[in-house]
């Protein structure tokens, strides 16, 4: 009894501490939020002037992250709402609404009177009742300079049948937050976690709220057992029998010193289960220990539930935090979690059938040279081709393409299918997959995973994406590119560019127009000389041989461009990219 009582006191003490922290954060951020409320009110005033619904065929949405991306259960249709974009100087928040027609591969922008104000990191859930409804809760609004934040606690519903927005104003709901998670569990919306941040303080949550779609009322749940630690950006999905939800991963941070914060990437799993009859149900937490191969720890991953109650995880980032710096390794891998079997496993794409059958035919014909090539592919598995693209400001963007090795399934193809393809053009190019990223939008519709946008970083520069991919989860063969990424459209007005502008202005003030022309001529000449000074290619030399022979030269050049503080790993990556680009230009 003594131990149990001590444990209960400890839990109550933690709850009191959290309550005090929430009060402290709320008090300090109140002034900030009051400042932003006037800005939000201006957006709402402009939206209020719209009195008619307008729908316009349009290009794909602009680059963004932390939007909501939902599948309409009644149609071959996806709905994208809100999101954010940062160009290095200014933060943009959106409340635009887009519909994507899967069959027509077309986008429509829908402007509906009185929408929710602009936001990101909110949650949206599709409900089939009433001709289809999109429920939206919470989220975040940031000032253009990114130094002040407003956290919403509002609840909205988009009625798809009538194309109208409705603000559901009922008391007792969660406090203002973003980064939370919300899912549909039978006839209720369950909200878990999230965070609230001001300029000086922050708090993470692990509370659970339920909104009844029958009574339109909020209630805070008090589950028994030990639940997850406070966190945001986790994954939450309903169990196959809809008796509860499973929570995986997430991110939180704590202040370890006055001005030092430490982030934590969570990779644990919990089950929140409901027992008892409606109106008398009891909720309980329990830890889940899955089998199989869990994904390496990461935050900012994208997850959606696919066929056969399998959740699909894509990408994310694992940050290496130090007191002064933050470096991240971005992912573009796929993992599946079977909610029925409680098992994780990596997803391996099978490749298209034409490529697999070509390999079998080559082996059958006995062509010696081709046999060796196919044998190597089979032994090595997927072969990665790294393509480096340098933008106008010199930033290197990496895009990975994958040529799949021979799969076991290819060995089991029927002989008659091989013969049918003898006369077909079987030249199959490399398969492209989305580049590594975090905070992308993902949803599943009709057995297909759709992935939109997100971001990744190179040094101090952030790339916000608007590329669009589709993967058939039944075939698991290849990614289909619906919208290709164009790195040259990336806008970045970060510190490095502004500092260069300031230096140029000083030079103009000192030197005058004639001196500028001379400097410009000299710079062009210097560029030509620098290009001539690069190590030349030797006859018959491969790109790998060239990179190995000239590694020291390119590493020095990369170090000079990135600065002495850049990590060796980053310098090496850029050096190899520069060498490869020079090799390909010759």
PLY file of the C-alpha trace (Angstrom):
ply
format ascii 1.0
element vertex 586
property float x
property float y
property float z
element edge 585
property int vertex1
property int vertex2
end_header
0.00 0.00 0.00
2.88 2.32 0.82
4.41 2.04 -2.64
1.06 2.45 -4.37
0.24 5.56 -2.34
3.64 7.04 -3.12
3.13 6.42 -6.83
-0.30 8.10 -6.77
1.16 11.13 -5.00
3.89 11.33 -7.63
1.31 11.27 -10.44
-0.80 13.95 -8.75
2.34 16.04 -8.19
3.19 15.83 -11.90
-0.36 16.88 -12.78
-0.11 19.90 -10.46
3.23 20.89 -12.01
1.74 20.62 -15.50
-1.26 22.73 -14.43
1.04 25.43 -13.02
3.14 25.44 -16.18
0.03 25.70 -18.36
-1.16 28.69 -16.31
2.27 30.31 -16.59
2.47 29.80 -20.35
-1.09 31.01 -20.82
-0.43 34.20 -18.84
2.79 35.09 -20.67
1.39 34.32 -24.10
-1.87 36.18 -23.56
-0.38 39.51 -24.63
1.19 37.93 -27.73
-2.08 36.31 -28.71
-3.97 39.56 -28.21
-1.60 41.21 -30.70
-2.18 38.44 -33.23
-5.94 38.37 -32.72
-6.21 41.73 -34.45
-4.24 40.38 -37.42
-6.43 37.26 -37.56
-9.52 39.49 -37.37
-8.32 41.33 -40.50
-8.17 38.02 -42.41
-11.66 37.14 -41.23
-12.97 40.56 -42.28
-11.64 39.99 -45.79
-13.13 36.48 -45.90
-16.48 37.80 -44.67
-16.76 39.91 -47.82
-17.07 36.72 -49.85
-20.73 35.80 -50.10
-20.71 33.17 -52.84
-18.97 29.86 -53.33
-16.49 29.97 -56.21
-14.64 26.97 -57.62
-11.74 27.45 -59.99
-9.61 24.88 -61.79
-6.05 25.63 -60.75
-2.46 24.37 -60.69
-1.36 22.27 -57.68
-1.20 24.15 -54.35
1.89 26.21 -53.60
4.78 24.72 -51.55
3.77 24.12 -47.93
3.98 21.88 -44.90
1.85 21.06 -41.86
-1.40 21.32 -43.83
-4.20 18.75 -43.49
-4.71 16.25 -46.30
-7.88 14.13 -46.16
-9.55 11.52 -48.34
-13.26 11.77 -49.09
-14.69 8.32 -48.24
-17.56 8.80 -50.71
-15.54 9.94 -53.75
-12.17 9.60 -55.48
-11.27 12.95 -54.00
-8.65 14.46 -51.67
-9.03 17.67 -49.65
-6.09 19.89 -48.69
-6.59 22.73 -46.21
-4.24 25.35 -44.73
-0.52 24.93 -44.07
2.52 27.16 -43.81
5.46 28.41 -45.87
8.69 30.11 -44.76
11.03 31.80 -47.24
13.85 32.66 -44.84
12.42 36.03 -43.88
8.67 35.78 -43.71
6.19 33.17 -42.52
2.98 32.66 -44.50
-0.09 30.89 -43.09
-2.91 29.66 -45.33
-6.61 28.88 -45.07
-7.11 28.01 -48.71
-9.06 24.90 -49.63
-8.21 22.58 -52.53
-9.95 19.51 -53.95
-7.96 16.96 -55.96
-9.86 14.72 -58.39
-7.94 11.44 -58.52
-9.43 10.15 -61.77
-9.00 13.42 -63.66
-5.67 14.27 -61.98
-6.88 17.85 -61.57
-7.03 20.47 -58.79
-9.88 22.83 -57.93
-9.59 25.75 -55.51
-12.81 26.27 -53.59
-13.52 29.63 -51.96
-16.34 29.24 -49.41
-17.62 32.17 -47.32
-16.58 32.47 -43.64
-13.83 29.81 -43.51
-11.59 29.14 -40.50
-8.76 31.70 -40.23
-5.29 30.77 -41.56
-3.46 28.02 -39.67
-1.00 25.13 -39.72
-0.36 22.04 -37.57
-4.11 21.61 -37.07
-6.02 18.35 -37.45
-8.77 17.41 -39.89
-10.94 14.28 -39.92
-13.38 13.13 -42.60
-16.80 11.87 -41.43
-19.15 10.19 -43.95
-22.41 11.39 -42.37
-24.52 14.21 -43.85
-23.10 13.84 -47.35
-19.54 14.09 -46.06
-18.06 16.38 -43.42
-14.53 17.61 -42.77
-13.97 18.40 -39.07
-11.07 20.74 -38.21
-9.73 21.46 -34.73
-7.00 23.76 -33.38
-3.74 24.67 -35.02
-1.34 27.57 -34.98
-1.00 31.05 -36.43
2.38 32.81 -36.45
3.28 36.45 -36.98
5.05 37.17 -40.30
8.41 37.43 -38.48
7.80 34.08 -36.78
8.32 35.46 -33.28
4.74 35.40 -31.97
2.25 32.53 -31.96
-1.48 32.13 -31.59
-2.87 28.68 -30.79
-6.45 27.98 -31.80
-8.97 25.99 -29.76
-11.83 26.34 -32.24
-13.78 23.52 -33.89
-15.08 23.77 -37.46
-16.95 21.53 -39.85
-17.04 21.78 -43.64
-20.32 20.42 -45.00
-19.39 18.99 -48.39
-23.01 18.55 -49.49
-23.78 22.28 -49.14
-20.24 23.70 -49.41
-20.55 25.65 -46.18
-18.25 26.17 -43.18
-19.73 26.06 -39.68
-18.00 27.10 -36.45
-19.11 24.73 -33.65
-19.05 26.80 -30.46
-19.43 24.53 -27.44
-17.62 24.73 -24.07
-15.40 22.19 -22.36
-12.98 21.50 -25.22
-9.17 21.27 -25.20
-7.08 24.39 -24.61
-5.46 26.14 -27.58
-2.77 23.96 -29.16
-1.09 22.69 -32.30
0.70 19.49 -33.22
-2.06 17.44 -31.55
-3.73 14.41 -33.12
-7.42 13.72 -33.80
-9.13 10.58 -35.12
-12.65 9.29 -35.61
-13.58 6.45 -33.25
-17.14 5.30 -33.94
-19.34 8.35 -33.25
-16.76 10.54 -31.56
-13.64 12.55 -32.32
-10.72 11.82 -29.99
-8.06 14.51 -29.49
-4.68 13.75 -27.87
-1.59 15.78 -26.97
-0.07 18.72 -28.81
1.78 21.79 -27.54
1.36 25.48 -26.79
4.27 27.86 -27.28
4.95 31.53 -26.65
8.11 33.55 -27.23
9.56 32.48 -23.86
7.68 29.39 -22.68
6.13 26.20 -23.96
4.14 23.25 -22.69
3.41 19.82 -24.14
0.20 17.91 -23.44
-0.84 14.28 -22.98
-4.51 14.87 -22.19
-7.36 13.22 -24.09
-10.67 14.81 -25.10
-13.73 13.34 -26.79
-16.23 15.21 -28.96
-19.56 13.44 -29.49
-20.92 13.70 -33.02
-24.39 12.91 -31.61
-24.67 15.38 -28.73
-22.13 17.93 -30.03
-20.42 18.10 -26.65
-16.85 17.90 -25.35
-15.68 15.74 -22.45
-12.22 15.25 -20.99
-11.30 11.59 -20.49
-9.54 10.33 -17.37
-8.01 7.00 -18.41
-6.53 4.68 -15.80
-3.01 3.30 -16.14
0.24 4.95 -17.20
-0.10 6.73 -20.52
2.35 8.45 -22.87
4.47 11.35 -21.73
3.38 14.76 -23.05
4.18 15.13 -26.76
3.16 16.47 -30.14
3.36 15.16 -33.72
2.75 11.53 -32.81
0.67 9.10 -34.86
-2.78 8.10 -33.66
-4.97 5.53 -35.36
-8.11 3.64 -34.41
-7.88 -0.07 -33.61
-9.50 -2.43 -36.16
-12.53 -2.96 -33.87
-12.80 0.81 -33.15
-12.66 0.11 -29.40
-9.68 2.39 -28.91
-6.68 4.08 -30.47
-2.97 3.32 -30.80
-0.40 6.09 -30.32
3.15 5.92 -31.67
6.13 8.23 -31.39
6.08 12.02 -31.21
8.30 14.87 -30.09
8.66 17.03 -26.99
11.25 19.30 -25.42
12.19 20.45 -21.95
14.21 23.37 -20.66
17.39 22.02 -19.05
18.87 25.44 -18.29
17.66 29.01 -18.46
18.28 29.40 -22.20
18.93 25.78 -23.17
16.22 23.43 -24.43
16.56 19.72 -25.13
14.33 17.88 -27.57
13.22 14.27 -27.19
12.10 11.98 -30.01
9.67 9.38 -28.68
9.41 5.93 -30.25
7.17 4.17 -27.71
3.63 2.90 -28.35
0.46 2.93 -26.25
-3.09 1.64 -26.49
-6.00 3.72 -25.23
-8.89 1.28 -24.89
-12.57 1.74 -24.10
-14.56 -0.85 -22.15
-18.17 -0.92 -21.02
-21.44 0.28 -22.52
-21.98 3.69 -24.09
-22.53 6.25 -21.37
-20.76 4.03 -18.82
-17.52 3.39 -20.68
-14.15 3.39 -18.93
-10.88 4.20 -20.64
-7.46 2.78 -19.83
-3.87 3.19 -21.02
-1.51 0.27 -21.61
1.93 0.09 -23.19
2.24 -1.74 -26.52
5.27 -3.87 -27.38
5.15 -4.56 -31.11
7.09 -7.27 -32.90
9.05 -6.90 -36.12
11.39 -4.09 -37.13
10.40 -0.67 -35.80
11.49 2.46 -37.70
14.61 4.18 -36.33
13.69 7.12 -34.04
12.49 10.20 -35.92
10.07 13.10 -35.75
8.07 14.86 -38.44
7.14 11.57 -40.12
3.98 11.22 -42.21
1.52 8.43 -41.52
-1.79 7.24 -42.93
-3.90 4.10 -42.57
-4.03 1.83 -45.62
-5.77 -1.42 -46.59
-5.96 -4.36 -44.19
-5.61 -2.05 -41.16
-1.98 -1.32 -41.98
-0.60 2.11 -41.14
2.04 3.45 -43.54
4.91 5.60 -42.23
7.02 7.75 -44.56
10.09 9.90 -44.00
10.79 12.21 -41.08
13.92 13.68 -39.53
16.25 12.75 -36.70
17.85 15.86 -35.22
21.32 15.86 -33.71
21.06 18.61 -31.11
23.97 20.43 -29.55
23.93 23.60 -27.46
24.60 25.89 -30.42
23.65 23.83 -33.48
20.92 21.58 -34.80
21.66 19.11 -37.61
19.05 16.77 -39.04
19.16 13.53 -41.01
16.10 13.36 -43.25
14.49 10.08 -44.36
12.42 8.89 -47.31
11.95 5.26 -46.28
8.66 3.41 -45.79
7.49 1.28 -42.85
4.22 -0.57 -42.34
2.52 -1.22 -39.01
-0.05 -4.00 -38.92
-2.54 -2.90 -36.25
-4.22 -6.32 -36.19
-0.96 -8.26 -35.66
0.85 -5.51 -33.72
3.88 -5.80 -35.98
6.25 -3.37 -37.75
8.09 -4.18 -40.95
9.96 -2.16 -43.59
8.18 -1.74 -46.91
10.21 -2.76 -49.97
8.96 -1.78 -53.39
8.78 -4.68 -55.83
9.49 -2.78 -59.04
7.42 -2.94 -62.20
6.67 -6.30 -63.78
8.34 -5.47 -67.09
11.67 -4.91 -65.37
11.40 -8.13 -63.35
10.40 -10.22 -66.36
13.23 -8.75 -68.43
15.72 -10.00 -65.86
14.23 -13.51 -66.00
14.32 -13.56 -69.80
17.97 -12.50 -69.85
18.84 -15.40 -67.57
16.88 -17.83 -69.72
18.54 -16.70 -72.95
21.96 -17.12 -71.36
23.53 -13.89 -72.61
26.74 -13.86 -70.62
27.25 -10.09 -70.26
23.64 -9.44 -69.32
23.66 -12.36 -66.89
26.50 -10.82 -64.97
24.75 -7.46 -64.78
21.50 -9.04 -63.58
23.34 -11.22 -61.08
24.97 -8.18 -59.52
21.63 -6.43 -59.24
20.10 -9.45 -57.57
22.95 -9.73 -55.11
23.02 -6.07 -54.23
19.29 -5.43 -54.07
18.12 -1.87 -54.75
20.80 0.37 -56.26
20.66 4.05 -55.30
21.58 6.77 -57.77
22.17 10.13 -56.09
21.43 13.12 -58.30
22.67 16.47 -57.03
21.07 19.67 -58.34
22.66 23.03 -57.61
20.23 25.96 -57.39
21.07 29.47 -58.58
22.45 30.48 -55.18
24.79 27.49 -55.02
22.75 25.35 -52.63
22.98 21.64 -53.37
19.71 19.67 -53.43
19.90 15.88 -53.35
17.32 13.72 -55.13
17.59 9.97 -54.80
16.55 7.58 -57.55
16.36 3.84 -57.01
16.91 1.05 -59.52
15.43 -2.00 -57.92
17.39 -5.24 -57.76
15.84 -8.57 -58.70
13.11 -9.55 -56.25
12.08 -12.99 -55.10
8.70 -12.45 -56.69
10.34 -12.14 -60.10
11.72 -15.67 -59.74
8.19 -16.98 -59.41
6.73 -15.44 -62.60
5.11 -17.89 -65.00
7.03 -18.85 -68.14
4.16 -17.98 -70.46
4.18 -14.34 -69.27
7.85 -14.08 -70.22
7.15 -15.15 -73.79
4.37 -12.61 -74.20
6.80 -9.80 -73.56
9.46 -10.83 -76.08
8.05 -8.43 -78.66
7.31 -5.58 -76.25
9.64 -2.65 -75.69
10.93 -3.57 -72.26
13.43 -0.77 -71.73
12.65 0.29 -68.18
14.19 3.41 -66.65
15.15 3.92 -63.02
12.32 4.24 -60.52
12.09 7.58 -58.76
11.01 7.99 -55.16
10.26 11.14 -53.15
13.35 12.85 -51.77
13.92 12.73 -48.01
11.71 15.16 -46.10
9.64 15.80 -42.99
6.20 17.29 -42.28
4.75 16.10 -45.60
1.00 15.59 -45.98
-0.12 11.98 -46.46
-3.46 10.25 -46.88
-4.83 7.00 -48.31
-7.72 6.76 -50.76
-8.92 3.65 -52.59
-5.85 1.67 -51.51
-3.35 4.29 -52.69
-1.01 6.41 -50.59
-0.84 10.07 -51.67
2.06 12.23 -50.50
2.23 16.01 -50.90
4.86 18.63 -50.07
6.82 18.86 -46.84
10.30 20.24 -46.31
13.97 19.43 -45.84
17.02 21.51 -44.98
20.48 22.01 -46.45
22.64 23.98 -44.05
20.66 27.04 -42.98
18.34 26.88 -45.98
14.89 25.32 -45.91
13.35 23.76 -49.01
9.54 23.73 -48.89
8.10 21.36 -51.47
4.96 21.02 -53.57
5.73 17.78 -55.38
3.05 15.10 -55.38
3.39 11.29 -55.40
1.15 8.25 -55.37
1.91 4.64 -54.33
-0.44 1.70 -54.89
-0.41 -0.12 -51.53
-1.78 -3.31 -53.07
0.94 -3.61 -55.70
3.75 -1.89 -53.75
5.66 -1.64 -57.03
6.68 1.98 -57.59
5.99 5.63 -56.80
4.01 7.48 -59.45
5.04 11.11 -59.90
1.93 13.30 -60.17
3.70 16.65 -59.75
7.45 16.86 -60.20
9.61 19.04 -58.00
11.33 21.96 -59.71
14.23 23.11 -57.48
14.66 26.32 -59.48
11.30 27.61 -58.23
12.47 27.49 -54.62
12.41 30.90 -52.95
14.83 31.62 -50.11
15.58 35.01 -48.61
17.61 33.81 -45.65
20.48 35.48 -43.84
23.22 34.49 -46.26
21.46 36.22 -49.17
20.61 39.36 -47.19
24.19 39.63 -45.93
25.45 39.46 -49.51
23.01 42.21 -50.46
24.30 44.44 -47.66
27.90 43.90 -48.78
26.94 44.80 -52.35
25.27 48.00 -51.17
28.41 49.01 -49.24
30.57 48.39 -52.31
28.27 50.50 -54.46
28.41 53.36 -51.95
32.22 53.28 -51.92
33.13 52.57 -55.48
30.56 54.06 -57.83
29.25 52.64 -61.09
32.56 52.41 -63.01
34.27 50.51 -60.21
31.31 48.12 -60.05
31.65 47.38 -63.75
35.35 46.62 -63.34
34.63 44.34 -60.35
31.94 42.59 -62.33
34.36 41.97 -65.22
36.97 40.71 -62.79
34.47 38.37 -61.13
33.53 36.86 -64.48
37.21 36.36 -65.28
37.79 34.82 -61.86
34.91 32.40 -62.40
36.44 31.27 -65.68
39.85 30.86 -64.06
38.35 28.90 -61.16
36.61 26.59 -63.57
39.86 26.03 -65.46
41.67 25.30 -62.20
39.41 22.36 -61.31
41.17 18.97 -61.62
40.76 17.71 -65.18
39.33 14.33 -66.11
41.60 11.51 -67.19
40.75 9.37 -70.19
38.36 6.53 -69.34
37.96 7.71 -65.75
34.60 6.95 -64.08
32.86 9.43 -61.84
33.70 7.31 -58.80
37.39 7.21 -59.73
37.39 10.96 -60.35
35.76 11.67 -56.98
38.28 9.48 -55.16
41.29 11.03 -56.94
40.19 14.65 -56.43
38.50 14.30 -53.05
40.98 16.52 -51.21
40.55 19.39 -53.69
36.73 19.34 -53.64
36.61 18.95 -49.86
38.70 22.09 -49.49
36.42 23.97 -51.86
33.28 22.75 -50.04
34.78 23.72 -46.68
35.50 27.22 -47.99
31.89 27.58 -49.16
30.18 26.09 -46.10
32.40 27.65 -43.46
34.64 26.24 -40.76
31.68 25.38 -38.51
30.13 22.93 -40.98
30.18 19.28 -39.95
32.58 16.92 -41.78
29.68 14.76 -42.89
27.98 17.71 -44.63
31.24 18.92 -46.18
31.99 15.48 -47.64
28.49 15.22 -49.09
28.72 18.60 -50.80
32.27 17.90 -52.03
31.18 14.67 -53.74
28.22 16.47 -55.30
30.43 19.25 -56.68
32.87 16.72 -58.12
30.07 14.80 -59.77
28.53 17.94 -61.27
31.88 19.01 -62.71
32.44 15.49 -64.10
29.02 15.50 -65.81
29.59 18.97 -67.31
32.80 17.92 -69.07
0 1
1 2
2 3
3 4
4 5
5 6
6 7
7 8
8 9
9 10
10 11
11 12
12 13
13 14
14 15
15 16
16 17
17 18
18 19
19 20
20 21
21 22
22 23
23 24
24 25
25 26
26 27
27 28
28 29
29 30
30 31
31 32
32 33
33 34
34 35
35 36
36 37
37 38
38 39
39 40
40 41
41 42
42 43
43 44
44 45
45 46
46 47
47 48
48 49
49 50
50 51
51 52
52 53
53 54
54 55
55 56
56 57
57 58
58 59
59 60
60 61
61 62
62 63
63 64
64 65
65 66
66 67
67 68
68 69
69 70
70 71
71 72
72 73
73 74
74 75
75 76
76 77
77 78
78 79
79 80
80 81
81 82
82 83
83 84
84 85
85 86
86 87
87 88
88 89
89 90
90 91
91 92
92 93
93 94
94 95
95 96
96 97
97 98
98 99
99 100
100 101
101 102
102 103
103 104
104 105
105 106
106 107
107 108
108 109
109 110
110 111
111 112
112 113
113 114
114 115
115 116
116 117
117 118
118 119
119 120
120 121
121 122
122 123
123 124
124 125
125 126
126 127
127 128
128 129
129 130
130 131
131 132
132 133
133 134
134 135
135 136
136 137
137 138
138 139
139 140
140 141
141 142
142 143
143 144
144 145
145 146
146 147
147 148
148 149
149 150
150 151
151 152
152 153
153 154
154 155
155 156
156 157
157 158
158 159
159 160
160 161
161 162
162 163
163 164
164 165
165 166
166 167
167 168
168 169
169 170
170 171
171 172
172 173
173 174
174 175
175 176
176 177
177 178
178 179
179 180
180 181
181 182
182 183
183 184
184 185
185 186
186 187
187 188
188 189
189 190
190 191
191 192
192 193
193 194
194 195
195 196
196 197
197 198
198 199
199 200
200 201
201 202
202 203
203 204
204 205
205 206
206 207
207 208
208 209
209 210
210 211
211 212
212 213
213 214
214 215
215 216
216 217
217 218
218 219
219 220
220 221
221 222
222 223
223 224
224 225
225 226
226 227
227 228
228 229
229 230
230 231
231 232
232 233
233 234
234 235
235 236
236 237
237 238
238 239
239 240
240 241
241 242
242 243
243 244
244 245
245 246
246 247
247 248
248 249
249 250
250 251
251 252
252 253
253 254
254 255
255 256
256 257
257 258
258 259
259 260
260 261
261 262
262 263
263 264
264 265
265 266
266 267
267 268
268 269
269 270
270 271
271 272
272 273
273 274
274 275
275 276
276 277
277 278
278 279
279 280
280 281
281 282
282 283
283 284
284 285
285 286
286 287
287 288
288 289
289 290
290 291
291 292
292 293
293 294
294 295
295 296
296 297
297 298
298 299
299 300
300 301
301 302
302 303
303 304
304 305
305 306
306 307
307 308
308 309
309 310
310 311
311 312
312 313
313 314
314 315
315 316
316 317
317 318
318 319
319 320
320 321
321 322
322 323
323 324
324 325
325 326
326 327
327 328
328 329
329 330
330 331
331 332
332 333
333 334
334 335
335 336
336 337
337 338
338 339
339 340
340 341
341 342
342 343
343 344
344 345
345 346
346 347
347 348
348 349
349 350
350 351
351 352
352 353
353 354
354 355
355 356
356 357
357 358
358 359
359 360
360 361
361 362
362 363
363 364
364 365
365 366
366 367
367 368
368 369
369 370
370 371
371 372
372 373
373 374
374 375
375 376
376 377
377 378
378 379
379 380
380 381
381 382
382 383
383 384
384 385
385 386
386 387
387 388
388 389
389 390
390 391
391 392
392 393
393 394
394 395
395 396
396 397
397 398
398 399
399 400
400 401
401 402
402 403
403 404
404 405
405 406
406 407
407 408
408 409
409 410
410 411
411 412
412 413
413 414
414 415
415 416
416 417
417 418
418 419
419 420
420 421
421 422
422 423
423 424
424 425
425 426
426 427
427 428
428 429
429 430
430 431
431 432
432 433
433 434
434 435
435 436
436 437
437 438
438 439
439 440
440 441
441 442
442 443
443 444
444 445
445 446
446 447
447 448
448 449
449 450
450 451
451 452
452 453
453 454
454 455
455 456
456 457
457 458
458 459
459 460
460 461
461 462
462 463
463 464
464 465
465 466
466 467
467 468
468 469
469 470
470 471
471 472
472 473
473 474
474 475
475 476
476 477
477 478
478 479
479 480
480 481
481 482
482 483
483 484
484 485
485 486
486 487
487 488
488 489
489 490
490 491
491 492
492 493
493 494
494 495
495 496
496 497
497 498
498 499
499 500
500 501
501 502
502 503
503 504
504 505
505 506
506 507
507 508
508 509
509 510
510 511
511 512
512 513
513 514
514 515
515 516
516 517
517 518
518 519
519 520
520 521
521 522
522 523
523 524
524 525
525 526
526 527
527 528
528 529
529 530
530 531
531 532
532 533
533 534
534 535
535 536
536 537
537 538
538 539
539 540
540 541
541 542
542 543
543 544
544 545
545 546
546 547
547 548
548 549
549 550
550 551
551 552
552 553
553 554
554 555
555 556
556 557
557 558
558 559
559 560
560 561
561 562
562 563
563 564
564 565
565 566
566 567
567 568
568 569
569 570
570 571
571 572
572 573
573 574
574 575
575 576
576 577
577 578
578 579
579 580
580 581
581 582
582 583
583 584
584 585
